[in-house]
Amino acid sequence: MYDSDPADLIEFATRWRELGDAVTEQVARVIDDPSCGSCWNEGTEHGVNPTAIEVAYQRLRGVNEGIDEALSAFLESVAE
């Protein structure tokens, strides 16, 4: 964390805040378990909305490799 460029951290924080509470909650679920896309495909109540994740992916892309990979994996899993 200390090796991060302060400007990069501010950019991420700004983009994150702009997503809003509902989307950031779903992003957090995907980061905790990128395979949760299978829940959406099964139609369960606790599934994550792919549209929210697509918005987050477009907004956060390029800021953090781990987040990019988790959101991309989720989106690929719901596309199947």
C-alpha positions as a printed Julia matrix, in Angstrom:
80×3 Matrix{Float64}:
   0.0     0.0     0.0
   2.81    2.41    0.84
   4.36    1.86   -2.58
   1.25    3.17   -4.33
   1.35    6.52   -6.05
  -0.9     8.94   -4.14
  -2.42   10.21   -7.4
  -3.4     6.63   -8.33
  -5.04    6.1    -4.96
  -7.01    9.33   -5.3
  -8.09    8.36   -8.82
  -9.29    4.96   -7.59
 -11.11    6.46   -4.61
 -12.88    8.95   -6.85
 -13.98    6.3    -9.35
 -15.08    3.98   -6.52
 -17.15    6.68   -4.81
 -18.86    7.57   -8.09
 -20.15    4.0    -8.46
 -22.54    4.4    -5.54
 -23.35    2.08   -2.66
 -25.43   -0.5    -4.53
 -22.79   -1.12   -7.21
 -19.83   -1.12   -4.82
 -21.6    -3.69   -2.64
 -21.95   -5.97   -5.65
 -18.35   -5.37   -6.73
 -17.23   -6.4    -3.24
 -19.2    -9.66   -3.6
 -17.53  -10.39   -6.92
 -14.06   -9.64   -5.56
 -14.75  -11.99   -2.65
 -15.9   -14.72   -5.05
 -15.52  -14.13   -8.82
 -17.35  -17.42   -9.47
 -20.56  -15.93   -8.03
 -21.64  -15.4   -11.64
 -22.91  -18.96  -11.51
 -25.41  -17.77   -8.9
 -26.8   -15.3   -11.42
 -27.08  -17.98  -14.08
 -28.97  -20.18  -11.63
 -31.37  -17.32  -10.9
 -30.79  -17.27   -7.17
 -31.84  -14.31   -5.07
 -28.32  -13.54   -3.92
 -26.95  -13.27   -7.43
 -25.0   -10.23   -8.54
 -26.43   -8.06  -11.3
 -24.17   -8.31  -14.37
 -25.21   -4.84  -15.53
 -23.9    -3.32  -12.3
 -20.64   -5.2   -12.71
 -20.3    -4.1   -16.33
 -20.71   -0.47  -15.24
 -18.1    -0.95  -12.51
 -15.73   -2.72  -14.9
 -15.94    0.12  -17.42
 -15.43    2.71  -14.69
 -12.63    0.99  -12.76
 -10.78   -0.68  -15.61
  -7.07   -0.01  -15.59
  -6.87    1.14  -11.99
  -6.16   -2.22  -10.33
  -5.21   -5.46  -12.05
  -6.83   -7.67   -9.39
 -10.16   -5.87   -9.64
 -10.0    -6.0   -13.43
  -9.4    -9.75  -13.35
 -12.19  -10.47  -10.83
 -14.78   -8.39  -12.68
 -13.73   -9.81  -16.03
 -13.97  -13.38  -14.7
 -17.46  -12.65  -13.38
 -18.62  -11.15  -16.68
 -17.23  -14.12  -18.59
 -19.04  -16.53  -16.27
 -22.43  -14.88  -16.81
 -21.93  -14.76  -20.57
 -21.83  -18.57  -20.72
